[in-house]
Amino acid sequence: MKQKIITALAVIAVIALAILWLRFGPDSWEVQVTGVTGDGQRIQYRIETVHAGSSKPLIFRNEDAGFLPPYFKFDSADLQSNASRISRNCPDVPVKVHGYSLRIPWLSMFPNATSIDAPQRCLVAPSSEE
């Protein structure tokens, strides 16, 4: 009897973890980057976007993920720089932002951006030569 209870609890735990993984696991969003905020020290990096083809905002936090959750992201400053160039060079171009977590407004919870797929012309710094 004790073995059946332990097995049932293990199955419930596995199902719960699978649901959490599907709900909070990796995702991607097609958005237009409209701005960036934060200095990475006192103020957390944020990437301001709107869903492509709409006016519905979606704000991403941009922080190093480290080992838990296991995304091994240690380049939040570089990603912030890319997002800043995209917002200046191509504010109307939809890009794909990859990340994890959810946006829950009443908990002030934002998804964490891990990478941005954008056209190369949006990532290139403007040249001083004309």
N, CA, C and O atoms as a DFTB+ gen file, in Angstrom:
520 C
 N C O
     1  1       0.820      -1.199       0.000
     2  2       0.000       0.000       0.000
     3  2       0.866       1.266       0.000
     4  3       0.593       2.218      -0.731
     5  1       1.916       1.260       0.834
     6  2       2.805       2.416       0.903
     7  2       3.490       2.651      -0.449
     8  3       3.672       3.795      -0.866
     9  1       3.865       1.577      -1.123
    10  2       4.511       1.683      -2.438
    11  2       3.570       2.307      -3.464
    12  3       4.016       3.096      -4.297
    13  1       2.288       1.977      -3.425
    14  2       1.306       2.546      -4.356
    15  2       1.134       4.038      -4.118
    16  3       1.004       4.805      -5.072
    17  1       1.133       4.455      -2.871
    18  2       0.998       5.886      -2.553
    19  2       2.215       6.651      -3.060
    20  3       2.077       7.726      -3.643
    21  1       3.395       6.103      -2.839
    22  2       4.620       6.757      -3.319
    23  2       4.618       6.842      -4.839
    24  3       4.992       7.872      -5.400
    25  1       4.205       5.777      -5.508
    26  2       4.134       5.779      -6.971
    27  2       3.122       6.808      -7.463
    28  3       3.394       7.532      -8.420
    29  1       1.964       6.879      -6.824
    30  2       0.934       7.844      -7.219
    31  2       1.430       9.272      -7.027
    32  3       1.201      10.120      -7.889
    33  1       2.102       9.553      -5.916
    34  2       2.655      10.891      -5.684
    35  2       3.736      11.235      -6.707
    36  3       3.824      12.377      -7.158
    37  1       4.552      10.256      -7.073
    38  2       5.585      10.489      -8.086
    39  2       4.961      10.803      -9.441
    40  3       5.431      11.694     -10.148
    41  1       3.906      10.078      -9.808
    42  2       3.217      10.340     -11.078
    43  2       2.597      11.734     -11.061
    44  3       2.692      12.459     -12.051
    45  1       1.972      12.116      -9.964
    46  2       1.375      13.456      -9.847
    47  2       2.458      14.527      -9.950
    48  3       2.254      15.552     -10.600
    49  1       3.607      14.299      -9.315
    50  2       4.704      15.262      -9.382
    51  2       5.225      15.408     -10.806
    52  3       5.500      16.523     -11.249
    53  1       5.365      14.303     -11.528
    54  2       5.839      14.354     -12.915
    55  2       4.841      15.105     -13.791
    56  3       5.241      15.915     -14.627
    57  1       3.561      14.847     -13.610
    58  2       2.530      15.548     -14.393
    59  2       2.548      17.037     -14.075
    60  3       2.447      17.864     -14.981
    61  1       2.674      17.389     -12.795
    62  2       2.719      18.801     -12.408
    63  2       3.938      19.490     -13.013
    64  3       3.830      20.611     -13.509
    65  1       5.091      18.833     -12.977
    66  2       6.294      19.417     -13.576
    67  2       6.152      19.575     -15.083
    68  3       6.609      20.573     -15.640
    69  1       5.535      18.621     -15.747
    70  2       5.318      18.730     -17.192
    71  2       4.404      19.906     -17.513
    72  3       4.659      20.644     -18.464
    73  1       3.350      20.086     -16.736
    74  2       2.438      21.219     -16.956
    75  2       3.170      22.535     -16.723
    76  3       3.019      23.470     -17.509
    77  1       3.960      22.623     -15.654
    78  2       4.727      23.845     -15.394
    79  2       5.727      24.118     -16.511
    80  3       5.909      25.268     -16.910
    81  1       6.376      23.075     -17.018
    82  2       7.336      23.256     -18.112
    83  2       6.637      23.804     -19.354
    84  3       7.132      24.730     -19.996
    85  1       5.482      23.226     -19.687
    86  2       4.749      23.690     -20.862
    87  2       4.238      25.110     -20.663
    88  3       4.172      25.882     -21.619
    89  1       3.882      25.458     -19.451
    90  2       3.308      26.776     -19.186
    91  2       4.374      27.862     -19.080
    92  3       4.201      28.952     -19.625
    93  1       5.472      27.578     -18.387
    94  2       6.495      28.586     -18.141
    95  2       7.767      28.359     -18.938
    96  3       8.709      29.143     -18.816
    97  1       7.824      27.323     -19.741
    98  2       9.026      26.976     -20.485
    99  2       9.313      27.936     -21.623
   100  3       8.675      28.984     -21.724
   101  1      10.253      27.600     -22.471
   102  2      10.665      28.491     -23.548
   103  2       9.526      28.801     -24.508
   104  3       8.657      27.969     -24.766
   105  1       9.557      30.019     -25.028
   106  2       8.534      30.485     -25.955
   107  2       9.169      31.536     -26.853
   108  3      10.294      31.967     -26.601
   109  1       8.467      31.947     -27.888
   110  2       8.932      33.054     -28.728
   111  2       7.733      33.897     -29.123
   112  3       6.612      33.403     -29.244
   113  1       7.996      35.177     -29.321
   114  2       6.950      36.133     -29.642
   115  2       7.390      36.959     -30.847
   116  3       8.552      37.353     -30.942
   117  1       6.462      37.220     -31.765
   118  2       6.740      38.110     -32.889
   119  2       6.277      39.501     -32.486
   120  3       5.084      39.750     -32.313
   121  1       7.244      40.404     -32.340
   122  2       6.971      41.737     -31.807
   123  2       7.763      42.783     -32.578
   124  3       8.644      42.461     -33.376
   125  1       7.430      44.038     -32.322
   126  2       8.205      45.169     -32.814
   127  2       8.821      45.843     -31.595
   128  3       8.104      46.208     -30.663
   129  1      10.140      46.011     -31.589
   130  2      10.831      46.624     -30.458
   131  2      10.645      48.132     -30.540
   132  3      10.998      48.754     -31.542
   133  1      10.087      48.721     -29.480
   134  2       9.812      50.158     -29.480
   135  2      10.747      50.943     -28.579
   136  3      10.845      52.162     -28.717
   137  1      11.431      50.283     -27.667
   138  2      12.344      51.002     -26.788
   139  2      12.991      50.079     -25.774
   140  3      12.639      48.905     -25.651
   141  1      13.950      50.646     -25.047
   142  2      14.631      49.913     -23.982
   143  2      14.783      50.842     -22.786
   144  3      14.871      52.060     -22.941
   145  1      14.814      50.260     -21.595
   146  2      15.031      51.038     -20.378
   147  2      15.965      50.273     -19.461
   148  3      16.193      49.076     -19.638
   149  1      16.497      50.975     -18.486
   150  2      17.330      50.350     -17.466
   151  2      18.803      50.509     -17.734
   152  3      19.242      50.675     -18.872
   153  1      19.565      50.452     -16.637
   154  2      21.014      50.550     -16.749
   155  2      21.714      49.265     -16.313
   156  3      22.943      49.185     -16.323
   157  1      20.923      48.258     -15.930
   158  2      21.496      46.982     -15.532
   159  2      22.047      46.971     -14.121
   160  3      22.405      45.908     -13.614
   161  1      22.124      48.117     -13.478
   162  2      22.636      48.183     -12.108
   163  2      21.488      48.479     -11.144
   164  3      20.961      47.577     -10.494
   165  1      21.110      49.752     -11.062
   166  2      20.018      50.143     -10.159
   167  2      18.662      49.824     -10.758
   168  3      17.725      49.474     -10.041
   169  1      18.558      49.944     -12.072
   170  2      17.286      49.743     -12.764
   171  2      17.435      48.543     -13.692
   172  3      18.340      48.493     -14.525
   173  1      16.538      47.586     -13.536
   174  2      16.586      46.354     -14.330
   175  2      16.415      46.666     -15.820
   176  3      15.613      47.520     -16.196
   177  1      17.180      45.960     -16.660
   178  2      16.994      46.084     -18.102
   179  2      15.578      45.654     -18.466
   180  3      15.078      44.643     -17.973
   181  1      14.933      46.439     -19.340
   182  2      13.623      46.080     -19.882
   183  2      13.656      46.347     -21.382
   184  3      14.291      47.296     -21.840
   185  1      12.968      45.504     -22.137
   186  2      12.813      45.689     -23.579
   187  2      11.333      45.915     -23.828
   188  3      10.506      45.048     -23.546
   189  1      11.005      47.085     -24.358
   190  2       9.609      47.453     -24.596
   191  2       9.244      47.086     -26.027
   192  3       9.953      47.447     -26.967
   193  1       8.136      46.367     -26.190
   194  2       7.705      45.929     -27.515
   195  2       6.194      46.042     -27.633
   196  3       5.490      46.255     -26.646
   197  1       5.713      45.897     -28.859
   198  2       4.284      45.697     -29.117
   199  2       4.171      44.453     -29.995
   200  3       5.046      44.175     -30.815
   201  1       3.082      43.713     -29.811
   202  2       2.855      42.541     -30.663
   203  2       2.783      43.009     -32.114
   204  3       2.160      44.030     -32.404
   205  1       3.407      42.277     -33.019
   206  2       3.450      42.658     -34.433
   207  2       2.041      42.844     -34.976
   208  3       1.172      41.992     -34.789
   209  1       1.829      43.965     -35.647
   210  2       0.547      44.240     -36.278
   211  2      -0.552      44.650     -35.316
   212  3      -1.726      44.638     -35.684
   213  1      -0.193      45.014     -34.089
   214  2      -1.213      45.442     -33.130
   215  2      -0.642      46.558     -32.260
   216  3       0.491      46.998     -32.457
   217  1      -1.430      47.001     -31.311
   218  2      -0.942      48.006     -30.371
   219  2      -0.845      47.430     -28.961
   220  3      -0.697      48.176     -27.993
   221  1      -0.928      46.110     -28.845
   222  2      -0.882      45.451     -27.537
   223  2       0.572      45.364     -27.053
   224  3       1.392      44.698     -27.686
   225  1       0.896      46.028     -25.944
   226  2       2.284      46.036     -25.476
   227  2       2.688      44.721     -24.819
   228  3       1.859      43.998     -24.268
   229  1       3.978      44.434     -24.894
   230  2       4.570      43.298     -24.193
   231  2       5.957      43.738     -23.741
   232  3       6.822      44.030     -24.566
   233  1       6.160      43.782     -22.444
   234  2       7.435      44.202     -21.874
   235  2       8.205      42.952     -21.455
   236  3       7.653      42.050     -20.825
   237  1       9.488      42.912     -21.814
   238  2      10.361      41.810     -21.415
   239  2      11.355      42.318     -20.386
   240  3      11.863      43.431     -20.514
   241  1      11.637      41.523     -19.377
   242  2      12.792      41.826     -18.546
   243  2      13.984      41.203     -19.261
   244  3      13.827      40.272     -20.050
   245  1      15.144      41.709     -18.989
   246  2      16.345      41.221     -19.651
   247  2      17.417      41.070     -18.583
   248  3      18.161      42.008     -18.296
   249  1      17.485      39.891     -18.005
   250  2      18.483      39.657     -16.967
   251  2      19.162      38.315     -17.205
   252  3      18.609      37.419     -17.842
   253  1      20.369      38.203     -16.677
   254  2      21.101      36.947     -16.814
   255  2      20.342      35.838     -16.108
   256  3      19.831      36.027     -15.004
   257  1      20.271      34.675     -16.755
   258  2      19.504      33.562     -16.201
   259  2      20.361      32.631     -15.361
   260  3      19.859      32.019     -14.418
   261  1      21.619      32.513     -15.674
   262  2      22.476      31.634     -14.890
   263  2      22.113      30.169     -15.051
   264  3      21.786      29.710     -16.146
   265  1      22.174      29.447     -13.949
   266  2      21.985      27.999     -13.995
   267  2      20.563      27.564     -13.669
   268  3      20.148      26.485     -14.092
   269  1      19.808      28.367     -12.934
   270  2      18.422      28.032     -12.614
   271  2      17.536      29.215     -12.929
   272  3      17.699      30.247     -12.278
   273  1      16.627      29.155     -13.857
   274  2      16.376      28.040     -14.757
   275  2      17.566      27.852     -15.706
   276  3      18.327      28.791     -15.937
   277  1      17.723      26.669     -16.242
   278  2      18.955      26.343     -16.974
   279  2      19.013      26.906     -18.395
   280  3      19.043      26.147     -19.363
   281  1      19.029      28.239     -18.521
   282  2      19.136      28.855     -19.846
   283  2      20.550      29.352     -20.114
   284  3      20.872      29.687     -21.253
   285  1      21.398      29.409     -19.097
   286  2      22.801      29.780     -19.234
   287  2      22.968      31.075     -20.023
   288  3      23.805      31.155     -20.923
   289  1      22.178      32.078     -19.688
   290  2      22.247      33.374     -20.368
   291  2      23.075      34.321     -19.507
   292  3      22.708      34.624     -18.372
   293  1      24.194      34.785     -20.057
   294  2      25.081      35.679     -19.331
   295  2      25.388      36.938     -20.142
   296  3      26.396      37.597     -19.889
   297  1      24.539      37.283     -21.110
   298  2      24.841      38.394     -22.017
   299  2      23.722      39.430     -22.067
   300  3      23.401      39.934     -23.144
   301  1      23.128      39.756     -20.932
   302  2      21.989      40.671     -20.961
   303  2      22.384      42.057     -21.475
   304  3      21.573      42.711     -22.130
   305  1      23.598      42.521     -21.200
   306  2      24.023      43.832     -21.701
   307  2      24.123      43.823     -23.229
   308  3      23.736      44.794     -23.879
   309  1      24.639      42.736     -23.802
   310  2      24.725      42.632     -25.263
   311  2      23.337      42.593     -25.890
   312  3      23.091      43.242     -26.906
   313  1      22.433      41.832     -25.283
   314  2      21.068      41.755     -25.799
   315  2      20.384      43.114     -25.703
   316  3      19.621      43.490     -26.592
   317  1      20.653      43.853     -24.626
   318  2      20.076      45.191     -24.465
   319  2      20.592      46.128     -25.553
   320  3      19.838      46.942     -26.084
   321  1      21.866      46.013     -25.880
   322  2      22.448      46.826     -26.949
   323  2      21.807      46.500     -28.294
   324  3      21.488      47.408     -29.062
   325  1      21.615      45.217     -28.586
   326  2      20.947      44.826     -29.834
   327  2      19.521      45.358     -29.878
   328  3      19.084      45.872     -30.908
   329  1      18.796      45.240     -28.781
   330  2      17.418      45.733     -28.740
   331  2      17.369      47.241     -28.947
   332  3      16.457      47.750     -29.600
   333  1      18.342      47.957     -28.396
   334  2      18.397      49.407     -28.581
   335  2      18.617      49.762     -30.048
   336  3      17.962      50.662     -30.573
   337  1      19.544      49.053     -30.718
   338  2      19.776      49.315     -32.147
   339  2      18.546      48.976     -32.975
   340  3      18.213      49.702     -33.911
   341  1      17.867      47.884     -32.643
   342  2      16.654      47.512     -33.381
   343  2      15.586      48.581     -33.210
   344  3      14.905      48.930     -34.174
   345  1      15.428      49.107     -31.998
   346  2      14.395      50.129     -31.771
   347  2      14.712      51.420     -32.517
   348  3      13.794      52.136     -32.920
   349  1      16.004      51.733     -32.712
   350  2      16.378      52.939     -33.458
   351  2      16.338      52.718     -34.967
   352  3      15.801      53.544     -35.705
   353  1      16.912      51.590     -35.430
   354  2      17.063      51.360     -36.870
   355  2      15.813      50.804     -37.533
   356  3      15.535      51.143     -38.684
   357  1      15.060      49.971     -36.853
   358  2      13.935      49.258     -37.475
   359  2      12.737      49.155     -36.527
   360  3      12.318      48.042     -36.210
   361  1      12.179      50.263     -36.068
   362  2      11.077      50.159     -35.101
   363  2       9.818      49.515     -35.675
   364  3       8.990      49.008     -34.919
   365  1       9.658      49.526     -37.007
   366  2       8.452      48.970     -37.622
   367  2       8.630      47.541     -38.128
   368  3       7.691      46.950     -38.661
   369  1       9.830      46.985     -37.964
   370  2      10.107      45.640     -38.471
   371  2       9.812      44.610     -37.378
   372  3      10.371      44.698     -36.285
   373  1       8.937      43.632     -37.661
   374  2       8.700      42.579     -36.669
   375  2       9.941      41.702     -36.494
   376  3      10.574      41.303     -37.472
   377  1      10.273      41.412     -35.256
   378  2      11.386      40.526     -34.926
   379  2      10.862      39.429     -34.003
   380  3       9.784      39.554     -33.423
   381  1      11.622      38.375     -33.876
   382  2      11.220      37.277     -32.992
   383  2      12.075      37.340     -31.729
   384  3      13.301      37.249     -31.787
   385  1      11.407      37.499     -30.592
   386  2      12.082      37.508     -29.297
   387  2      11.852      36.148     -28.642
   388  3      10.715      35.704     -28.482
   389  1      12.943      35.501     -28.271
   390  2      12.867      34.208     -27.589
   391  2      13.058      34.447     -26.095
   392  3      13.841      35.304     -25.685
   393  1      12.335      33.682     -25.293
   394  2      12.464      33.836     -23.851
   395  2      11.681      32.777     -23.114
   396  3      11.310      31.749     -23.679
   397  1      11.437      33.040     -21.853
   398  2      10.673      32.111     -21.033
   399  2       9.901      32.888     -19.978
   400  3      10.243      34.028     -19.662
   401  1       8.885      32.285     -19.448
   402  2       8.018      32.807     -18.396
   403  2       6.800      33.477     -19.007
   404  3       6.586      33.422     -20.218
   405  1       6.016      34.101     -18.164
   406  2       4.749      34.700     -18.574
   407  2       4.693      36.161     -18.188
   408  3       5.490      36.639     -17.380
   409  1       3.741      36.861     -18.776
   410  2       3.441      38.224     -18.347
   411  2       2.214      38.141     -17.458
   412  3       1.119      37.832     -17.929
   413  1       2.393      38.414     -16.178
   414  2       1.283      38.442     -15.229
   415  2       1.282      39.831     -14.601
   416  3       2.049      40.091     -13.674
   417  1       0.415      40.737     -15.103
   418  2       0.458      42.131     -14.657
   419  2       0.284      42.320     -13.149
   420  3       1.011      43.116     -12.554
   421  1      -0.641      41.626     -12.523
   422  2      -0.899      41.870     -11.105
   423  2       0.208      41.347     -10.202
   424  3       0.228      41.662      -9.012
   425  1       1.130      40.555     -10.743
   426  2       2.315      40.127     -10.000
   427  2       3.566      40.884     -10.453
   428  3       4.666      40.610      -9.974
   429  1       3.397      41.838     -11.379
   430  2       4.526      42.549     -11.990
   431  2       5.562      41.561     -12.519
   432  3       6.766      41.737     -12.330
   433  1       5.071      40.526     -13.182
   434  2       5.928      39.463     -13.712
   435  2       6.050      39.625     -15.225
   436  3       5.048      39.749     -15.930
   437  1       7.287      39.623     -15.715
   438  2       7.563      39.797     -17.132
   439  2       8.325      38.586     -17.651
   440  3       9.100      37.983     -16.909
   441  1       8.115      38.216     -18.932
   442  2       8.962      37.166     -19.503
   443  2      10.402      37.669     -19.639
   444  3      10.625      38.857     -19.870
   445  1      11.366      36.775     -19.497
   446  2      12.774      37.132     -19.630
   447  2      13.228      36.821     -21.052
   448  3      13.145      35.676     -21.495
   449  1      13.704      37.829     -21.761
   450  2      14.196      37.642     -23.128
   451  2      15.559      36.958     -23.083
   452  3      16.420      37.330     -22.286
   453  1      15.751      35.957     -23.942
   454  2      17.044      35.275     -24.021
   455  2      17.774      35.561     -25.329
   456  3      19.002      35.492     -25.373
   457  1      17.034      35.883     -26.400
   458  2      17.667      36.233     -27.673
   459  2      16.646      36.929     -28.563
   460  3      15.437      36.844     -28.346
   461  1      17.174      37.624     -29.575
   462  2      16.327      38.321     -30.545
   463  2      16.799      37.939     -31.937
   464  3      17.980      38.079     -32.257
   465  1      15.876      37.455     -32.768
   466  2      16.167      37.193     -34.179
   467  2      15.663      38.379     -34.981
   468  3      14.459      38.626     -35.051
   469  1      16.594      39.116     -35.588
   470  2      16.241      40.306     -36.360
   471  2      17.050      40.317     -37.649
   472  3      18.112      39.701     -37.722
   473  1      16.545      41.024     -38.677
   474  2      17.337      41.160     -39.902
   475  2      18.683      41.826     -39.601
   476  3      18.778      42.669     -38.709
   477  1      19.699      41.450     -40.335
   478  2      21.046      41.975     -40.098
   479  2      21.094      43.497     -40.214
   480  3      21.834      44.149     -39.478
   481  1      20.316      44.067     -41.127
   482  2      20.334      45.525     -41.308
   483  2      19.854      46.259     -40.062
   484  3      20.197      47.424     -39.862
   485  1      19.069      45.598     -39.227
   486  2      18.588      46.220     -37.989
   487  2      19.635      46.172     -36.885
   488  3      19.574      46.957     -35.938
   489  1      20.590      45.264     -36.997
   490  2      21.595      45.084     -35.950
   491  2      22.876      45.859     -36.205
   492  3      23.681      46.039     -35.292
   493  1      23.079      46.322     -37.440
   494  2      24.311      47.012     -37.802
   495  2      24.271      48.439     -37.272
   496  3      23.280      49.151     -37.437
   497  1      25.358      48.842     -36.635
   498  2      25.459      50.213     -36.140
   499  2      25.587      51.161     -37.321
   500  3      26.249      50.835     -38.307
   501  1      24.958      52.341     -37.234
   502  2      25.072      53.290     -38.340
   503  2      26.519      53.733     -38.542
   504  3      27.264      53.924     -37.582
   505  1      26.894      53.889     -39.789
   506  2      28.248      54.300     -40.137
   507  2      28.360      55.813     -40.067
   508  3      27.400      56.526     -40.356
   509  1      29.542      56.308     -39.679
   510  2      29.760      57.756     -39.640
   511  2      30.071      58.300     -41.031
   512  3      30.015      59.508     -41.262
   513  1      30.400      57.392     -41.962
   514  2      30.661      57.809     -43.341
   515  2      29.343      57.946     -44.081
   516  3      28.441      57.127     -43.903
   517  1      29.228      58.946     -44.887
   518  2      27.994      59.140     -45.655
   519  2      28.249      59.066     -47.119
   520  3      27.321      59.207     -47.915
